[in-house]
């Protein structure tokens, strides 16, 4: 018996016509690896993702190497990528003004800042309180916008925190509002440890909408610790969200939150979108081949169920 390469298409009410896949594999996917992935492998990974039709690919993070050694080669990576690494749909993470300076020096035109909905994680990730981190991001966002860059605001721990437990929705909305009030173009709501469920997703999106942050401004970023990432994503799409963070092969985690496992796998998302008849622009087979290739470089199989199913059919697993 063989598994078909594409699902049967059956649309479902309330789904958008098109979804933007915000690929985070090269940054969020690789930042938690125990060993540093060679920069030439990272560059090839990005090229393969772009060739597979992914339009938005987050490339790296301009953090100090001592913070995240796995991403200490940001400048070298952009040099290897050349012009393909500086377009509007090639965002990089910048933690502070120094990171922004480094990114702008490389011609980057799309950046992201990374905040936290909880005080504990803000301290562990940025060594600052939530209020202090917002204060730190204010000049970063202003200078980026003044330079003509597009700016995204990540907010982590929006559904639960391994130290503080469940996070109140109004607390999350408050932090999101403070960051968006800086002038950011897009908000990414993160379930960093993967504890969210569909009802929780709806409640948070409704509360954000009530606060003036509509689904057209929101991207969702779900980790799959408890197998809920795809169901949470589909719930968000039915609520009007059209930007979904995903990582090819399901790579990822967080170096400051060990309970955070991999991101929603891009292939699993694409399989579901294909079955729903929702456009996305990505080539599923090319993504599977890329994940199998990267899994070989990392020395372990992809956690993506779709990768395992389709690679198994072709004999590449």
Rosetta blueprint (number, residue, H / E / L):
1 X L
2 X L
3 X L
4 X L
5 X L
6 X L
7 X L
8 X L
9 X L
10 X L
11 X L
12 X L
13 X L
14 X L
15 X L
16 X L
17 X L
18 X E
19 X L
20 X E
21 X E
22 X E
23 X E
24 X L
25 X H
26 X H
27 X H
28 X H
29 X H
30 X L
31 X L
32 X L
33 X L
34 X L
35 X L
36 X L
37 X L
38 X L
39 X H
40 X H
41 X H
42 X H
43 X H
44 X H
45 X H
46 X H
47 X H
48 X H
49 X H
50 X H
51 X H
52 X L
53 X L
54 X L
55 X L
56 X E
57 X E
58 X L
59 X L
60 X L
61 X E
62 X L
63 X L
64 X L
65 X L
66 X L
67 X L
68 X L
69 X H
70 X H
71 X H
72 X L
73 X L
74 X H
75 X H
76 X H
77 X H
78 X H
79 X H
80 X H
81 X H
82 X H
83 X H
84 X H
85 X H
86 X L
87 X L
88 X L
89 X L
90 X L
91 X L
92 X E
93 X E
94 X L
95 X L
96 X L
97 X H
98 X H
99 X H
100 X H
101 X H
102 X H
103 X H
104 X H
105 X H
106 X L
107 X L
108 X L
109 X L
110 X E
111 X E
112 X E
113 X E
114 X E
115 X E
116 X E
117 X L
118 X L
119 X H
120 X H
121 X H
122 X H
123 X H
124 X H
125 X H
126 X H
127 X L
128 X L
129 X L
130 X H
131 X H
132 X H
133 X H
134 X H
135 X H
136 X H
137 X H
138 X H
139 X H
140 X H
141 X H
142 X H
143 X H
144 X H
145 X H
146 X H
147 X L
148 X L
149 X L
150 X E
151 X E
152 X E
153 X E
154 X E
155 X E
156 X E
157 X L
158 X L
159 X L
160 X E
161 X E
162 X L
163 X L
164 X L
165 X E
166 X E
167 X L
168 X L
169 X H
170 X H
171 X H
172 X H
173 X H
174 X H
175 X H
176 X H
177 X H
178 X H
179 X H
180 X H
181 X L
182 X L
183 X L
184 X L
185 X L
186 X E
187 X E
188 X E
189 X E
190 X E
191 X E
192 X L
193 X L
194 X L
195 X L
196 X L
197 X L
198 X H
199 X H
200 X H
201 X H
202 X H
203 X H
204 X H
205 X H
206 X H
207 X H
208 X H
209 X H
210 X H
211 X L
212 X L
213 X L
214 X L
215 X H
216 X H
217 X H
218 X E
219 X E
220 X E
221 X E
222 X E
223 X E
224 X L
225 X L
226 X L
227 X L
228 X L
229 X H
230 X H
231 X H
232 X H
233 X H
234 X H
235 X H
236 X H
237 X H
238 X H
239 X L
240 X L
241 X L
242 X L
243 X E
244 X E
245 X E
246 X E
247 X E
248 X H
249 X H
250 X H
251 X L
252 X L
253 X L
254 X L
255 X L
256 X L
257 X L
258 X L
259 X L
260 X L
261 X L
262 X L
263 X E
264 X L
265 X E
266 X H
267 X H
268 X H
269 X H
270 X H
271 X H
272 X H
273 X H
274 X H
275 X H
276 X H
277 X L
278 X L
279 X E
280 X L
281 X L
282 X L
283 X L
284 X H
285 X H
286 X H
287 X H
288 X H
289 X H
290 X H
291 X H
292 X H
293 X H
294 X H
295 X H
296 X H
297 X H
298 X H
299 X L
300 X L
301 X L
302 X L
303 X L
304 X L
305 X H
306 X H
307 X H
308 X H
309 X H
310 X H
311 X H
312 X H
313 X H
314 X H
315 X L
316 X L
317 X L
